[in-house]
Amino acid sequence: MGRKDLHAPLFCAQLHGVTERKRKRAPRVPTDVTVGERMRFFRERSGITQGELGLILKKSPATICRYEANRIPIPTQLLSRFCDAMGISMAIFFGALPERARPLR
């Protein structure tokens, strides 16, 4: 078997003693994590439960829990309805959280 018959990455791995390839996992998108955390922050700030929010958004409390835990993506239309229910704009939702916000001068 000649050198040109070998698959280059596999050949390099064999030279370095690596016998099997490892599949890389895609990293979690930080925005998804932030969206769920922000949803929970604004819901708790409003003093409502996941069940109450579920009634407002016509979703089950379990689905609200999954959104907040970033287990499932939040549809844009639902996020818009959430912001309307909380009395905030999408810009505020995606901006700095009130605890970290600095006043404009």
Phi and psi in degrees as a GROMACS rama.xvg file:
@    title "Ramachandran Plot"
@    xaxis  label "Phi"
@    yaxis  label "Psi"
@TYPE xy
-85.0936  164.565  GLY-2
-60.6791  -37.3645  ARG-3
-71.1005  -12.4199  LYS-4
-79.6984  -16.8733  ASP-5
-86.0945  142.118  LEU-6
-74.4521  122.71  HIS-7
-53.2834  -52.5302  ALA-8
-63.2635  -38.6463  PRO-9
-67.2987  -39.7237  LEU-10
-61.9355  -43.7812  PHE-11
-63.1679  -40.1892  CYS-12
-64.569  -39.3229  ALA-13
-67.0067  -36.2912  GLN-14
-62.3861  -34.5313  LEU-15
-93.8651  8.20898  HIS-16
83.7807  9.58189  GLY-17
-92.469  122.684  VAL-18
-100.813  -21.4566  THR-19
-133.572  149.32  GLU-20
-84.8462  144.054  ARG-21
-104.891  135.25  LYS-22
-83.3545  129.786  ARG-23
-82.3659  138.629  LYS-24
-91.4098  145.562  ARG-25
-69.7191  136.109  ALA-26
-69.2876  151.021  PRO-27
-68.8907  141.236  ARG-28
-78.7986  121.949  VAL-29
-56.0595  -31.223  PRO-30
-60.7592  -40.3073  THR-31
-60.4813  -41.1744  ASP-32
-64.1793  -44.7946  VAL-33
-64.4879  -38.38  THR-34
-62.5986  -47.6227  VAL-35
-63.2313  -42.6661  GLY-36
-64.2123  -39.9134  GLU-37
-67.7379  -38.8826  ARG-38
-59.9919  -46.2627  MET-39
-63.0763  -42.4592  ARG-40
-57.8581  -51.1085  PHE-41
-70.3112  -32.9927  PHE-42
-65.1582  -48.631  ARG-43
-64.8438  -36.8139  GLU-44
-63.2161  -33.0701  ARG-45
-79.0131  -10.0953  SER-46
75.7392  27.4088  GLY-47
-113.515  155.917  ILE-48
-87.7275  169.981  THR-49
-63.2969  -35.7284  GLN-50
-64.432  -43.4617  GLY-51
-65.0938  -41.4089  GLU-52
-65.1438  -37.5733  LEU-53
-59.5096  -40.1198  GLY-54
-64.8835  -40.7684  LEU-55
-64.831  -44.7446  ILE-56
-90.9247  -1.47237  LEU-57
60.4708  45.611  LYS-58
-131.842  157.575  LYS-59
-75.7655  156.029  SER-60
-58.4238  -33.3097  PRO-61
-64.1264  -38.1093  ALA-62
-67.536  -41.4612  THR-63
-59.764  -42.9377  ILE-64
-59.9611  -42.4905  CYS-65
-65.8715  -38.1535  ARG-66
-61.2661  -48.3208  TYR-67
-67.2866  -27.8222  GLU-68
-90.2099  2.89365  ALA-69
61.7131  31.1614  ASN-70
-83.0166  -28.4753  ARG-71
-134.313  148.448  ILE-72
-71.5129  149.56  PRO-73
-94.1117  118.851  ILE-74
-61.0528  145.606  PRO-75
-59.2271  -41.7311  THR-76
-63.6635  -37.9081  GLN-77
-67.6415  -39.0169  LEU-78
-63.983  -37.6227  LEU-79
-64.0688  -43.7858  SER-80
-64.57  -36.7875  ARG-81
-61.417  -47.8209  PHE-82
-61.4054  -40.9159  CYS-83
-60.487  -43.8865  ASP-84
-65.0407  -32.6127  ALA-85
-85.9303  -9.6586  MET-86
74.7357  30.9468  GLY-87
-127.434  161.751  ILE-88
-91.3453  164.37  SER-89
-62.9224  -32.8868  MET-90
-63.4857  -40.7898  ALA-91
-68.21  -41.471  ILE-92
-57.5116  -45.1391  PHE-93
-89.3308  -6.16339  PHE-94
-81.539  -165.52  GLY-95
-67.6011  140.48  ALA-96
-66.4805  146.198  LEU-97
-51.847  -34.7073  PRO-98
-66.1294  -28.2935  GLU-99
-103.291  -5.35485  ARG-100
-70.9869  145.667  ALA-101
-109.707  141.605  ARG-102
-67.7718  144.337  PRO-103
-78.8826  143.456  LEU-104
